[in-house]
Amino acid sequence: MNELVPMWEKKIYVPEEELLQKIKEIPCPNNLEMIFIYATFVKRDHSLILMLVELMELNSISTL
């Protein structure tokens, strides 16, 4: 049983940079689930609205 936990953690781990890249690549509203996961589990911030505003600002800057 003790070996299962590290194996599972290794299998489900996604680096923060990879998750952010996927969020940027997938168009809205299809990326909302990943935004929620990032805000809640990576940043431990439950204010999803602020995260969405920040992401929209980043998207508008990157398209200039």
HELIX and SHEET records of a PDB file:
HELIX    1   1 LEU A    4  ILE A   12  1                                   9    
HELIX    2   2 GLU A   16  GLU A   25  1                                  10    
HELIX    3   3 LEU A   32  ILE A   37  1                                   6    
HELIX    4   4 TYR A   38  VAL A   42  3                                   5    
HELIX    5   5 LEU A   48  SER A   62  1                                  15    
END                                                                             
